[in-house]
Amino acid sequence: MTDITNQTQAALAAIAAATSLNALEAQRLDTLGKKGWVSLALKTLGGMSPEQRAAAAPAIQTARADIAAALDARKAALETAELEARLARETIDLTLPAAPAPRGSVHPVSQVMDELAEIFADLGFAVATGPEIEDDWHNFTALNMDETHPARAMHDTFYFPDKSGDGKDILLRTHTSPVQIRSMLAQGAPIRLIAPGRVYRSDSDATHTPMFHQVEGLVVGRDIHLGHLKWTLETFFKAFFEREDIVLRLRPSYFPFTEPSVEVDVGYSTEGGRRVVGGHGDAPGHAWMELGGSGMVNRRVLEFAGIDPDEYQGFAFGLGIDRIAMLKYGMNDLRAFFDGDPRWLQHYGFSPFDQPTLAAGVGAKA
């Protein structure tokens, strides 16, 4: 009994003198650990007679309880002292400016879509949307491309193995023109809209991806002619690129859904290794760049959409959103748009508060 009492007193003194949590842990192991003297003393109780056990067990249990209580109390005191010391060291100067919090950015494609909507809204265009999973009729047939039409070969289409309930082929839309068909069927004429969105074609390189973004415009009304189309596109490009020296060239082409059809070229020059829109394409140091297709809406397309082509006519155009974003903001690889690299997004992304407005400039970055 005397040995246990002496050992207990020595342990309690050592615990009280411990100046760190590591030193306290060493005392715990020496006393209450698996090989500590209290644990070893408890193991000897099994070999004692009942009389010896009755005398020794209370003393050992008391020693164990006292030491455990002392360890807990000393640990709490050391942790409190350590916290107070750390708080004393880590003072906060409330006069310092707050550290900038990490923030996300708006993808250039989303920003350009907002810019498009802002510019065309000022011209009286509504924004229309439609399904990305389309049927064959809306995507091809209603646009004057029947099943044997050679223009279908121009589109590397993703088809689904199943058909719709009425037997039509199901596919990922290859352009946003089906939105125009759906809008004309629903609203009739006159109509004025743009249809931005994702489209899908089986193609991939530095300037093509299997999924990309298009905006198509449609105007149907009385006495609409090709001059209205050129004025609309020139007005848009001047606002979008924020330059007055935009020169467009309309080149004869072929699209099944427009007649006549024209390719839209814009004059540009090369500065610092990048293309800069502006100036006449035939001027020295300048050239022409194709930006999209357009034309007067084909009579058959109006008929498919339930509009009388003898009373109404209109124009339509299509532009690649990713391409004009690359041109405006100096990007050279379309695939980077879809890599999700945070460094690229940090460099080219826009502040969520940088909403494009015609008054402030649709391309102003925060």
C-alpha positions as CSV (number, residue, x, y, z in Angstrom):
1,M,0.0,0.0,0.0
2,T,2.9,2.3,0.9
3,D,4.5,1.8,-2.5
4,I,1.2,2.6,-4.4
5,T,0.7,5.7,-2.2
6,N,4.3,6.9,-2.9
7,Q,4.0,6.2,-6.6
8,T,0.7,8.0,-6.8
9,Q,2.1,11.1,-5.1
10,A,5.1,11.1,-7.3
11,A,2.9,10.8,-10.4
12,L,0.6,13.6,-9.3
13,A,3.6,15.8,-8.7
14,A,5.0,15.0,-12.2
15,I,1.7,15.7,-13.8
16,A,1.4,19.0,-12.1
17,A,4.9,19.9,-13.2
18,A,4.3,19.0,-16.9
19,T,4.8,22.1,-19.0
20,S,3.6,20.7,-22.4
21,L,1.1,18.3,-23.8
22,N,3.9,16.0,-24.9
23,A,5.3,15.8,-21.4
24,L,1.8,15.1,-20.1
25,E,1.3,12.3,-22.5
26,A,4.6,10.7,-21.4
27,Q,3.2,10.7,-17.8
28,R,0.0,9.1,-18.9
29,L,1.9,6.3,-20.6
30,D,4.0,5.8,-17.5
31,T,1.0,5.4,-15.3
32,L,-2.1,4.5,-17.2
33,G,-0.6,3.1,-20.4
34,K,-0.6,-0.6,-21.2
35,K,2.8,-0.9,-19.6
36,G,2.3,1.8,-17.0
37,W,2.6,0.8,-13.4
38,V,-1.1,1.3,-12.5
39,S,-2.1,-1.0,-15.4
40,L,0.5,-3.6,-14.2
41,A,-0.7,-3.3,-10.6
42,L,-4.3,-4.0,-11.8
43,K,-3.1,-7.2,-13.5
44,T,-1.7,-8.5,-10.3
45,L,-5.1,-8.6,-8.6
46,G,-5.9,-11.8,-10.4
47,G,-3.2,-13.8,-8.6
48,M,-4.0,-12.5,-5.1
49,S,-6.1,-14.3,-2.5
50,P,-9.6,-12.8,-1.8
51,E,-8.3,-11.1,1.4
52,Q,-5.3,-9.6,-0.4
53,R,-7.5,-8.5,-3.3
54,A,-10.0,-6.8,-1.0
55,A,-7.2,-4.8,0.6
56,A,-5.2,-3.9,-2.6
57,A,-8.0,-3.2,-5.2
58,P,-9.4,-0.1,-3.6
59,A,-6.0,1.5,-3.3
60,I,-5.1,0.8,-6.9
61,Q,-8.5,2.0,-8.2
62,T,-8.2,5.1,-6.1
63,A,-4.7,5.8,-7.5
64,R,-6.0,5.2,-11.1
65,A,-8.9,7.6,-10.6
66,D,-6.8,10.3,-9.0
67,I,-4.1,10.1,-11.7
68,A,-6.8,10.2,-14.5
69,A,-8.5,13.2,-13.0
70,A,-5.1,15.0,-12.6
71,L,-4.2,14.2,-16.2
72,D,-7.5,15.6,-17.5
73,A,-7.2,18.8,-15.4
74,R,-3.7,19.4,-16.4
75,K,-4.5,18.8,-20.1
76,A,-7.3,21.3,-20.0
77,A,-5.0,23.9,-18.3
78,L,-2.3,23.4,-20.8
79,E,-4.7,23.7,-23.8
80,T,-6.2,26.8,-22.4
81,A,-2.8,28.4,-21.9
82,E,-1.7,27.4,-25.4
83,L,-4.9,29.0,-26.9
84,E,-4.4,32.2,-24.9
85,A,-0.8,32.4,-26.0
86,R,-1.8,31.9,-29.7
87,L,-4.6,34.5,-29.5
88,A,-2.1,37.0,-28.0
89,R,0.3,36.3,-31.0
90,E,-2.4,36.4,-33.7
91,T,-3.7,39.9,-33.4
92,I,-6.0,41.2,-36.2
93,D,-5.6,44.7,-37.5
94,L,-9.2,45.7,-38.3
95,T,-7.9,48.7,-40.3
96,L,-6.3,46.5,-43.0
97,P,-8.4,45.9,-46.2
98,A,-10.0,42.5,-46.4
99,A,-8.3,39.9,-48.5
100,P,-9.9,39.5,-51.9
101,A,-12.2,36.4,-51.8
102,P,-11.9,33.9,-54.6
103,R,-14.7,34.5,-57.2
104,G,-15.9,32.7,-60.3
105,S,-16.1,34.3,-63.7
106,V,-18.5,34.3,-66.6
107,H,-17.5,32.2,-69.5
108,P,-16.7,34.2,-72.7
109,V,-19.5,32.3,-74.6
110,S,-22.1,33.2,-72.0
111,Q,-20.8,36.8,-72.1
112,V,-21.0,37.0,-75.9
113,M,-24.6,35.5,-75.8
114,D,-25.5,38.4,-73.4
115,E,-23.9,40.9,-75.8
116,L,-25.8,39.4,-78.7
117,A,-29.1,39.6,-76.8
118,E,-28.4,43.2,-75.8
119,I,-27.6,44.4,-79.3
120,F,-30.4,42.6,-81.0
121,A,-32.9,43.6,-78.4
122,D,-32.1,47.2,-79.3
123,L,-33.0,46.3,-82.9
124,G,-36.3,44.9,-81.8
125,F,-35.4,41.1,-81.9
126,A,-36.8,38.7,-79.3
127,V,-34.7,35.8,-78.0
128,A,-36.2,32.3,-78.8
129,T,-35.0,28.9,-77.6
130,G,-35.9,25.3,-78.5
131,P,-35.0,21.7,-77.7
132,E,-31.4,20.4,-78.4
133,I,-32.8,16.9,-79.1
134,E,-34.7,17.4,-82.3
135,D,-36.6,15.3,-84.8
136,D,-35.7,14.9,-88.4
137,W,-38.6,17.0,-89.7
138,H,-37.8,20.2,-87.8
139,N,-34.0,19.9,-88.3
140,F,-34.0,19.0,-92.0
141,T,-37.3,18.5,-93.8
142,A,-39.0,21.7,-92.8
143,L,-35.9,23.5,-93.9
144,N,-36.3,22.3,-97.4
145,M,-34.0,19.2,-97.0
146,D,-35.9,16.0,-97.7
147,E,-34.5,12.6,-97.1
148,T,-32.6,12.5,-100.4
149,H,-31.4,16.1,-100.4
150,P,-27.6,16.3,-100.9
151,A,-27.4,19.2,-98.3
152,R,-27.9,16.6,-95.5
153,A,-24.4,15.4,-96.3
154,M,-23.1,18.8,-95.2
155,H,-24.1,18.0,-91.7
156,D,-22.2,15.2,-89.8
157,T,-25.2,14.4,-87.6
158,F,-25.5,12.6,-84.3
159,Y,-28.5,10.3,-84.6
160,F,-30.2,8.4,-81.8
161,P,-30.9,4.7,-82.3
162,D,-34.6,5.1,-81.4
163,K,-37.3,7.0,-83.3
164,S,-40.0,9.3,-82.0
165,G,-43.6,8.2,-81.4
166,D,-44.6,9.2,-84.9
167,G,-41.7,7.4,-86.5
168,K,-39.4,10.4,-87.0
169,D,-35.6,10.1,-86.6
170,I,-34.3,11.7,-83.4
171,L,-31.0,13.6,-83.4
172,L,-28.9,16.3,-81.8
173,R,-29.7,19.4,-83.6
174,T,-27.1,20.5,-86.1
175,H,-28.1,24.2,-86.1
176,T,-30.6,26.4,-84.3
177,S,-32.8,26.8,-87.4
178,P,-35.4,24.4,-85.9
179,V,-36.1,27.1,-83.4
180,Q,-37.1,29.4,-86.3
181,I,-39.5,26.7,-87.6
182,R,-41.1,26.2,-84.2
183,S,-41.4,29.9,-83.6
184,M,-43.1,30.6,-87.0
185,L,-45.5,27.7,-86.4
186,A,-46.4,29.0,-83.0
187,Q,-46.5,32.8,-83.7
188,G,-46.9,33.2,-87.5
189,A,-45.9,36.4,-89.2
190,P,-44.6,39.1,-88.8
191,I,-41.8,37.8,-86.6
192,R,-38.3,39.0,-85.6
193,L,-36.1,36.8,-83.4
194,I,-32.6,35.5,-82.7
195,A,-32.0,31.9,-81.6
196,P,-28.8,31.3,-79.7
197,G,-27.8,28.0,-78.4
198,R,-25.7,24.8,-78.5
199,V,-25.6,22.7,-81.6
200,Y,-23.8,19.4,-82.4
201,R,-21.8,18.0,-85.3
202,S,-19.2,15.2,-85.6
203,D,-16.1,17.4,-86.1
204,S,-13.1,18.3,-84.0
205,D,-10.0,20.3,-84.5
206,A,-8.5,23.7,-83.5
207,T,-11.5,25.6,-85.0
208,H,-14.2,22.9,-84.7
209,T,-15.7,20.9,-81.8
210,P,-18.5,18.3,-81.6
211,M,-20.5,20.8,-79.6
212,F,-20.4,24.5,-80.4
213,H,-22.7,27.6,-80.2
214,Q,-24.6,29.3,-82.9
215,V,-26.9,32.3,-83.1
216,E,-29.4,32.5,-86.0
217,G,-31.6,35.4,-86.8
218,L,-34.9,35.5,-88.6
219,V,-37.1,38.4,-89.8
220,V,-40.3,37.8,-91.6
221,G,-42.7,40.5,-92.7
222,R,-44.0,42.4,-95.7
223,D,-41.6,44.0,-98.2
224,I,-38.4,42.6,-96.6
225,H,-35.4,42.5,-98.9
226,L,-31.7,41.8,-99.0
227,G,-30.8,45.4,-98.1
228,H,-32.5,44.9,-94.7
229,L,-30.3,41.9,-94.1
230,K,-27.1,43.7,-94.9
231,W,-28.0,46.7,-92.8
232,T,-28.9,44.5,-89.8
233,L,-25.6,42.6,-89.9
234,E,-23.6,45.8,-90.4
235,T,-25.3,47.4,-87.5
236,F,-24.8,44.3,-85.3
237,F,-21.1,44.0,-86.1
238,K,-20.4,47.7,-85.5
239,A,-22.0,47.4,-82.1
240,F,-20.4,44.0,-81.3
241,F,-16.8,44.9,-82.3
242,E,-17.3,48.6,-81.2
243,R,-15.9,49.9,-84.5
244,E,-17.5,52.1,-87.2
245,D,-15.1,50.9,-90.0
246,I,-16.8,47.5,-90.4
247,V,-17.2,46.6,-94.1
248,L,-19.2,43.5,-95.1
249,R,-19.2,41.7,-98.4
250,L,-22.1,39.4,-99.4
251,R,-20.9,36.6,-101.6
252,P,-23.4,34.4,-103.6
253,S,-23.6,30.9,-102.1
254,Y,-26.1,28.1,-101.6
255,F,-28.2,27.0,-98.6
256,P,-31.4,24.9,-99.1
257,F,-33.4,27.1,-96.7
258,T,-32.6,30.5,-98.3
259,E,-32.9,31.8,-101.9
260,P,-31.0,33.8,-102.8
261,S,-28.2,32.7,-100.3
262,V,-25.1,34.7,-99.5
263,E,-22.0,34.2,-97.4
264,V,-21.1,37.1,-95.1
265,D,-17.5,38.2,-95.2
266,V,-15.9,40.9,-93.1
267,G,-12.8,42.9,-93.7
268,Y,-9.9,42.4,-91.3
269,S,-6.2,43.1,-90.8
270,T,-3.5,41.2,-88.8
271,E,-2.0,43.0,-85.9
272,G,0.4,41.4,-83.4
273,G,-0.3,37.9,-84.7
274,R,-4.1,38.2,-84.3
275,R,-6.9,39.1,-86.6
276,V,-8.5,42.5,-86.0
277,V,-11.9,43.2,-87.6
278,G,-12.1,46.5,-89.4
279,G,-11.4,48.2,-92.7
280,H,-12.1,47.1,-96.3
281,G,-11.0,43.6,-97.2
282,D,-9.5,44.7,-100.6
283,A,-7.4,47.5,-99.0
284,P,-3.6,47.0,-98.7
285,G,-2.8,44.8,-95.6
286,H,-6.4,43.7,-95.3
287,A,-8.3,40.6,-96.3
288,W,-11.8,39.0,-96.1
289,M,-12.9,36.6,-93.5
290,E,-16.1,34.5,-93.7
291,L,-18.3,34.8,-90.6
292,G,-21.5,33.1,-91.5
293,G,-24.2,32.4,-94.0
294,S,-27.5,34.2,-94.7
295,G,-30.1,34.9,-97.3
296,M,-33.8,35.4,-98.1
297,V,-36.0,32.7,-96.5
298,N,-37.0,30.1,-99.1
299,R,-40.6,30.0,-100.1
300,R,-40.9,26.3,-99.2
301,V,-39.6,27.0,-95.7
302,L,-42.3,29.6,-95.2
303,E,-44.9,27.2,-96.5
304,F,-43.7,24.4,-94.1
305,A,-44.1,27.0,-91.3
306,G,-47.6,27.8,-92.3
307,I,-46.9,31.3,-93.6
308,D,-48.1,32.5,-97.0
309,P,-45.0,33.3,-99.1
310,D,-47.0,35.5,-101.5
311,E,-47.8,37.8,-98.6
312,Y,-44.7,37.6,-96.5
313,Q,-41.0,37.2,-97.1
314,G,-38.0,37.5,-94.8
315,F,-34.3,37.0,-94.3
316,A,-32.3,34.7,-92.0
317,F,-28.6,34.5,-91.0
318,G,-26.4,32.2,-88.9
319,L,-23.2,33.1,-87.0
320,G,-20.8,30.9,-84.9
321,I,-20.8,32.4,-81.4
322,D,-17.5,30.7,-80.5
323,R,-15.9,32.1,-83.7
324,I,-16.9,35.7,-83.2
325,A,-15.9,35.4,-79.5
326,M,-12.4,34.2,-80.5
327,L,-12.2,37.0,-83.0
328,K,-13.2,39.7,-80.6
329,Y,-11.2,38.6,-77.6
330,G,-8.1,37.3,-79.3
331,M,-8.4,33.5,-78.7
332,N,-6.7,31.1,-81.1
333,D,-8.0,27.6,-80.2
334,L,-11.7,26.7,-79.9
335,R,-11.0,23.6,-77.9
336,A,-9.8,25.8,-74.9
337,F,-13.5,26.9,-74.6
338,F,-14.4,23.5,-73.3
339,D,-11.3,22.4,-71.4
340,G,-12.4,23.9,-68.1
341,D,-8.9,25.2,-67.3
342,P,-9.3,27.7,-64.4
343,R,-6.3,29.7,-65.6
344,W,-7.9,30.2,-69.0
345,L,-11.2,31.2,-67.4
346,Q,-9.4,33.6,-65.0
347,H,-7.7,35.2,-68.0
348,Y,-10.6,35.4,-70.4
349,G,-13.6,35.3,-68.0
350,F,-15.8,38.2,-67.1
351,S,-17.0,39.5,-63.8
352,P,-20.6,38.5,-63.0
353,F,-21.2,42.2,-62.5
354,D,-19.9,43.2,-65.9
355,Q,-23.3,43.1,-67.7
356,P,-23.0,44.3,-71.3
357,T,-24.9,47.5,-72.1
358,L,-25.0,49.6,-75.3
359,A,-24.4,52.7,-73.2
360,A,-21.3,51.4,-71.4
361,G,-20.0,49.3,-74.3
362,V,-20.9,45.6,-74.8
363,G,-17.2,44.5,-74.7
364,A,-16.1,46.4,-71.6
365,K,-14.3,44.1,-69.1
366,A,-14.2,44.7,-65.4
